């Protein structure tokens, strides 16, 4: 693994394994190992950065680069709705009510929602007809859901317990940005 040095004016110099332009990704890793490889890089990338949007955007970009997901993004709780935050992929639904669709359900139930076939999910909101499976992971702050990470695949049954565990670990990191 190549180590790169990164210095910011407001932080001491750090030796980290990523810079904003480069993730160090080992080819052909199983997903669980890829999440383990990605987590410290996202932590280093966001360390000391106070801007929530920047951190959410870089996390989304890192996930899409590492896994090639069809769509990945955040929805942030604002009042009684989830409002679209940083994302990568095709255009998306802007607002989702609590309890509606996979994202609203994950928010209302305060738990990860893993959906192998979105067409079989009651009340699924089809932001894109190409989306076939989905996982939504809440971000908790002081016991309350403050956002959700939404990841869509254009393949059926594309997510499993390894994805849930890896994404939940990343969302524990994301809680500090709220």
N, C-alpha and C positions, 0 to 999 in steps of 0.2 A: 504494500500500500504506500502510495506517495503522500508525504506530508507537506502541506503548504503553510506558509506563515501569513498571518493576517493581522494587520494593525489598524485600529480606529483611533481617532483623535481623543475620544472620551474613555477609552479602555486601554489596559495594558496590552502589550503584544501577546497574542495567543498562537500556539501551534495547534492547528486543527486539520482535519482530513477533508476539508471542503472549503471552497471559496464561493462567492455568489454565482460564479459562472460554471462551476464544476462540481458534480457529485462523483464520488469514487464508487462505482458499482461493479461488482464481480459478475461476469456473465453466467447465465444459466443456474442461478441459485433458486432453490425452492422458496416459496413466498415467505415462510416463517423466517428463514435466514436473511432474506432480502429486507424484511422489516427490521430485524436486528441490526443489519448493516446501515440502514437508513436513519434509524432513530438518533444515534449520536451525531450524525451529520446535520440533521434538522436542528438538534439542540445547539450545535456549534454555530450554525447559520443564523439562528435567531437570538443567540446569547447577547444580552445587553442592548438589543434593539427595542426601544420603547413603543414603536409604532405598531399598533394592532394590524392594520391593513397590510403593511409590509410583511409581517410575520405570517399572516394567513395566506397571503399571495405566494410567498416562497414555499410554504408547506404544500400548497396545492400543486405548484410547479414541480416540486421534488417528487411528490407522489405520482404525478402523471409521467414524469421522466423515468422513474424507477420501475413502474408497472405498466405503462401504456394504457391506463384506464381510458375508456371512451369519454367519460365526463367525471370531473371531480371538483367539488367546491364546498364552500361554507354557506349556510344560512344562519343569520344572527337573529336572536329573539329581540323584537322591538314591540313592546306592548303585547297584543294578542295575536301577533303574526311572526312568522319567520320571514326575514327580508334577505334577499340575495346578497351575498358578499363575494369576495374574490373566488373566481372559478376558472377552469380551463375546459374547453369543449364547446359544443354548439350552444347557441343562445338558450336561455333557461327561463323558467317561471320566475317572476320577480317576487311574489308574495305568496305565502302558504299559511293557511289558518291552522291553529292548534287542532290536532286530531284528524287532519285531512291528509290523505296520501301517505306515503311511507315516511317522509320527513316529519310531517305533523304528528303522525302516530308515534314515532320514536321520541319526539319532544313530549307529547302528552303522557306517554308511558315511562319516560325517563330511562330508556333502555335501548340497547343496540337492536336494530331491526335488520335482519338478514333475509332477503327475498330472492329465492332462486328463479322465480318466474313472475315478473311484474304484472303480466296479464292476469295472473291468478290472485293478485292482491286486491281485496275489496277496496274500492275508492282510489285506486292508483291514479295519480295525476301524470298524464303522459306529456311531459315536456318535449320528448323526442320519441318518435315511433321506433327509432333504432335501439333504444334502451331495452334490454331483455332481462337483466338481473340487477339487483341493487343492494347496497349495504349503507345504512345510516347510523352514525355513531354520535351520541350526545357529548357535548362539552359541559362539564359541571364546574360551577364556582359557588362555594358556600352551600353545597347541597342542591342548588338549583340549576336547571338546564339553561345555559346562556347562548348556546349555538348548537348546530349540528353539522357534522361533516357528511356530505352526500357523495357516494361513489357509485357510478353506473357503469355497466358493462354492456357491450353489444352481443354478448354470448349468454346463453341460458346457464344457470347454476354455476356462475363464475366465482362466487365468494364462499368462504367456509370459516371454520373456527379460527384458523390461522390468521385470516384477514381481520376477523373481529378482535382477536387479541392484539395484533400489531397496530391496528388503527386506534383501539382503545388506549393503548400505551402512548401513542402520539397525541391523543386528545387530552391526556393528563398533562402533557407538556403544554398544549395549547391553552389550558385553563389559566395559566399565568398571564396571558395576553388580554384577559377580560377584567 
